[in-house]
Amino acid sequence: MATQGTFYSSSLFLFLFFFGLLSFSAEAALKKYQFDIQVKNVSRLCHAKPIVTVNGMFPGPTIYVREGDRVQVNVTNSAHYNMSIHWHGLKQFRNGWADGPAYITQCPIQAGNSYTYDFNVTGQRGTLWWHAHIFWLRATVHGAIVIMPKQGTPFPFPQPHMEFNILLGEWWNTDVEEEVKKGNKLGLPPRASDAHTINGKPGPLFPCSEKYTYAMEVEQGKTYLLRIINAALNDELFFAIAGHSMTVVEIDAVYTKPFTTQALLVGPGQTTNVLVQANQIPNRYFLAARPFMDAPLTIDNRTATAILQYKGIPNTVIPSLPHLPAPNDTSFALNYTSKLRSLNSANFPAKVPLNVDRHLFYTIGLGMNPCPTCQNGTQLTASLNNITFVMPKIGLLQAHYFNIKRVFRTDFPDRPPTPFNFTGAPLTANLGTSLGTRLSKIAYNSTVELVLQDTNLLTVESHPFHLHGNNFFVVGMGIGNFDPAKDPAKYNLVDPPERNTVGVPTGGWAAIRFRADNPGVWFMHCHLELHTSWGLKMAFVVEDGEGPEQSILPPPKDLPTC
């Protein structure tokens, strides 16, 4: 944890450590960081197992920087998995080489090799995070990024006494990659996680886990900033603190109009900063997180807990549990989301595109395809506009930059080929779903409106969509089918929330707008790892502009090769 008065280095060198050894080393201009390399066996619940970690830590180390800093992260991969790291929410202006998704902006770092991510933190401050962006390895390979404002720039909310990072995650008692392989052989999803975690620990509600509980100590009368990150692979999560309300002040590293709430909804990939006042009777109180799921699907529905403990209260006091919304409380989810607004102040304006150059409409489909090699004879699939994305064999950014032919096409359709009643009675057909590595080409500095529409091909479900390389404004959202004649009139074009990850509601739609002023190849995908692995993803090619500062930077010399 850190306070605003802490010094944050302008240059950071880190090494990641995996299974056998993937390590981080750190060096800064004025202060050096050294991270130990070690093999890590981690015990949670009643099981101990070796897991893929960073510096032997789960979650991994927090990166602290200031707005305007340059960051260098040297990743040395000594694991038996190939690896890449994504700096989730950092815009990486003109510098997709540092973005990290494997086979999109880089080939993965091969076992035994290294790669230095070198990037600037420009025009951003707040809470983001980093995670593995290959296979399901982000289950344990993730950590927080804390970007403090420039020196002398205060928060636009009361200065907290102290800060705490709260990372919400999932835990499997077995190797998650092996579970994925088993699911693929059957043509079914892998089994659900065995627990949810708060800062890597499930809390005392789980068997054999009494000592695996995160605790934060507070002092009566003081205010604390909680930086909350949902690092779970497949679950949107409710979060609450017994006896305490929370004031939301930031989402996805963008300041918001403050509002007070008893519970939060945080989708996978999203971050939320809240102020908490220690104004209750000194005691011990549970923090708790459990999934939100308003579709008839099987998930790990158990509750992870941590403890907020007032100074001087003994550990023998049994904490009280908070009231969390019901797991299928759609009304709370929609009401909470509707309260999110950009701060839109003189210092932090909401630059919402008012005129749109390009209108896109993408349908989200889940389906089932024949699979002769699967034990069930079928395999679940996912698509955008009836296209299931096929990962290339080399990085798309390299193919674009060096003009390598036959790696991808730029004919991703602006709208689905077959209109239908998207959220009506379930359809089991895939409506001609095709496979392909097809991208959408966007002119530099053009404005884009994208409507993401959930469908009921196999079932409706909420989908957290993440766009790399850009923030966007969530200008509209609704349940049912998007109506292009009526719904745009209801858009918020004044202070809509600015995000990098948006939750498309179950059986509904979300409309986002952004300016394509960052040249490169930028991934967009569902942040439910299950759906991403089924093909629920695509990418935009943002063309170079005409000016000298409007084109992709040259690639680094140590860029990994495939």
HELIX and SHEET records of a PDB file:
HELIX    1   1 GLY A   96  ALA A   98  5                                   3    
HELIX    2   2 LEU A  137  ALA A  139  5                                   3    
HELIX    3   3 VAL A  176  LEU A  186  1                                  11    
HELIX    4   4 THR A  330  SER A  338  1                                   9    
HELIX    5   5 LEU A  396  TYR A  401  1                                   6    
HELIX    6   6 ASP A  487  LYS A  490  5                                   4    
HELIX    7   7 GLU A  529  TRP A  534  1                                   6    
SHEET    1   A 3 LEU A  22  SER A  23  0                                        
SHEET    2   A 3 ARG A  70  ASN A  77 -1                                        
SHEET    3   A 3 SER A 114  ASN A 120 -1                                        
SHEET    1   B 2 ASN A  41  ARG A  44  0                                        
SHEET    2   B 2 HIS A  47  PRO A  50 -1                                        
SHEET    1   C 4 ILE A  63  ARG A  66  0                                        
SHEET    2   C 4 HIS A 142  MET A 148  1                                        
SHEET    3   C 4 GLY A 126  ALA A 132 -1                                        
SHEET    4   C 4 ILE A  85  HIS A  88 -1                                        
SHEET    1   D 6 ALA A 195  ILE A 198  0                                        
SHEET    2   D 6 MET A 162  TRP A 171 -1                                        
SHEET    3   D 6 THR A 223  ASN A 230  1                                        
SHEET    4   D 6 THR A 271  GLN A 277 -1                                        
SHEET    5   D 6 MET A 246  ILE A 251 -1                                        
SHEET    6   D 6 VAL A 254  THR A 261 -1                                        
SHEET    1   E 5 ALA A 215  VAL A 218  0                                        
SHEET    2   E 5 ALA A 304  TYR A 310  1                                        
SHEET    3   E 5 ARG A 284  PHE A 292 -1                                        
SHEET    4   E 5 GLU A 236  ILE A 241 -1                                        
SHEET    5   E 5 ALA A 263  VAL A 266 -1                                        
SHEET    1   F 6 THR A 378  LEU A 384  0                                        
SHEET    2   F 6 ARG A 358  PRO A 370 -1                                        
SHEET    3   F 6 SER A 446  ASP A 454  1                                        
SHEET    4   F 6 GLY A 508  ALA A 516 -1                                        
SHEET    5   F 6 PHE A 472  ILE A 479 -1                                        
SHEET    6   F 6 GLU A 498  ARG A 499 -1                                        
SHEET    1   G 2 ILE A 387  PHE A 389  0                                        
SHEET    2   G 2 SER A 434  GLY A 436  1                                        
SHEET    1   H 5 SER A 440  ILE A 442  0                                        
SHEET    2   H 5 LYS A 537  VAL A 542  1                                        
SHEET    3   H 5 GLY A 520  CYS A 526 -1                                        
SHEET    4   H 5 HIS A 463  LEU A 467 -1                                        
SHEET    5   H 5 THR A 501  VAL A 504 -1                                        
END                                                                             
